[in-house]
Amino acid sequence: MLRLVVMVIRVLFYIPIWLFHFHILQNKEKYTIEERYNYIYRFVGVLVRNLNVTITTSGYDNLPEKDGYVLTPNHQGLFDSLAIVYTHKRPVTAIVKQELMKAPVIKQIIIILDAKPMDRRNLRSSMKVIKATSREVESGRNYAIFPEGTRSKVENVVGEFKSGSFKIAIDVKAPIVPVALINCASVLDKNSLKKIHTEIHYLDPIYYEDYQDMNTTEIAALAQAKVEEKIKERLEIIETK
């Protein structure tokens, strides 16, 4: 959290400008999703460059050529979403916790990116969000969904991928892209200013042809295994340096 405070101080001059643009970008009739996302993409770039963090990325070129896929990253900390936007040039949005709509600036960004707030305590409401998201993925929107459901807050330890998180992709036969996040838990969730090197790896997509004969539990286990394998591989390389 200390790193976040220092970052805010560094970008203090830009905040009134950003708030103004966040306000006008909520006009979805005037601004396309590409225009809105490009602004948030540049905004996140400024934030990351002022967090004393480096990001190594790989696999972006392996993403499906056609939009309408679902990213399934492991979830370590608050920095995860920033890392995804920072490295994902094409518009991507997410399903987020309903509680985030109470945070003024975050609420604006959720609206700008067409993210879907979900109240996980309300089953009927959650099902509506899932169905609406499936339709959007089918129409060509890219979504990031954290299958663990919550932040682990533990460096490079992957929690169980919940099978329900994959229903959106399965319903519309969309590609599933496992994403491995490394060293992200400490960036914004711990009081440290030490420089941190993080990594984000977009793994080979799992296409419908690959999972059509699998149930949701098997698909979740497959995606989780791919993420865990990549994290293990990278940590072994880092330790030998």
HULIN-V539386 format. One record per backbone hydrogen bond with DSSP energy under -1.0 kcal/mol. NH is the residue of the N-H (numbers start at 1). CO is the residue of the C=O. Records with the same first field share a line. If there is no record, write none. Layout:
# HULIN-V539386
NH=CO + CO
This chain:
# HULIN-V539386
5=1
6=2
7=3
8=4
9=5
10=6
11=7
14=11
18=14
19=15
20=16
21=17
22=18
23=19
24=20
25=21
27=24
28=26
31=27
36=32
37=33
38=34
39=35
40=36
41=37
42=38
43=39
44=40
45=41
46=42
47=43
48=44
49=45
50=47
51=48
54=196
56=198
58=200
62=59
63=60
70=175
71=143
72=177
74=179
80=77
83=79
84=80
85=81
86=82
87=83
88=84
93=142
95=144
96=116
98=118
100=97
101=98
102=99
103=100
107=103
108=104
109=105
110=106
111=107
112=108
113=109
114=111
115=110
116=94
118=96
122=119
126=122
127=123
128=124
129=125
130=126
131=127
132=128
133=129
134=130
135=131
136=132
137=133
138=134
139=135
140=137
141=136
143=69
144=93
145=71
149=146
152=75
153=76
157=154
162=147
165=162
166=163
167=164
170=166
171=167
173=170
174=169
176=206
177=70
179=72
180=201
182=199
192=190
196=52
198=54
199=182
200=56
201=180
202=58
203=178
206=176
210=207
211=207
212=208
214=211
219=215
220=216
221=217
222=218
223=219
224=220
225=221
226=222
227=223
228=224
229=225
230=226
231=227
232=228
233=229
234=230
235=231
236=232
237=233
238=234
239=235
241=238
